[in-house]
Amino acid sequence: MPNSYKQSIDYIPMAKRNTLTLTEAWEEVFECQISKDKLYAEVRAKKIPHTRIGNKILFRRDTLLTWFHEQETKNYCLSDIESHA
């Protein structure tokens, strides 16, 4: 890896990085509102978009935020339908 590339990556603030580890996703996207065990369980059940490289679990911030919004919309629409039934 060229040295200038490594330096440019180091310069990117954490909040601007799109690739997150499980701990970073838990802290930054889920804001520690669920347990890490629950996040691992949801990943194992393939309910949350992620990728594995070896034994490393990685998330894309933009994909997680889109997924999160879809879940909110889906849950809102379901509760709206149930309340009118």
N, C-alpha and C positions, 0 to 999 in steps of 0.2 A: 504494500500500500504506500503510495507516495506520501512523503512527510507533509506536504502542503494540504493534501486531502484530510489527513488525520487532524491537523490543526484546525481546518475549517469545520469539521464535525464537532470538535471540542468547543468551538465558538457558538454553536447553536444552543440557545437556552433550552433547558429541559422541557418547558411548556410548549416549545415549538417543535419538538421531535414528534414524529408521527408513529414511530415504532416504540411500543411499550412492553416492558416485562410484566409478568403477572403482578408483582408488587407495585410497580408504577401504575398500572391500570387500576388496581385496587385503591391506591391512594388518590390518584388524580381524576379518574372517571367515576368510580363508585364512591369516592370520598369516605372510605372506610365504613360505609353504612351497612355493609353485609360482612360476614366473617370471611376470612381468607379460605377457610374450609368450604364454605358455601360456594365461593367463586370457583375453587378447584372442582367441586362437584358439578357445577353447571358446565364447566369446560369439558369434564369427562363425559357428561351426558350430551355433549355437542349442542348445547342450547345457546351458547355465546360464541360469536364468530372469533376465531383465533387460528393460528398456525403453529405447527411444531417443527422445530429444526433440532434434530437429535432429541434431547430431553428438555430442551428449552421451549417454553410456551410464550408466544409473542402475540401481541394485539396491534392493530392499527387504530390510532386514536380516532381518525375520521370515521372508520367503519364502526367502531364501538358507539360513537355519538349518534350515528345514523340508526344503528340497531336500537339504541336506548330510546330515541325519539319514536321509532316504529312501535316499540313495546308500549310506550305511553299512549300513543294514538290507538293501538289495538285495545288496550285495557280500557281506555276512555270510551271507545265506541261500544265495547261489550257491556260496560256498566250502563251506558245510555240506553242500549237495547233492552237490557234486563229491567231497568226501572220503568220502561214504557210497556212492558209485557203484562 
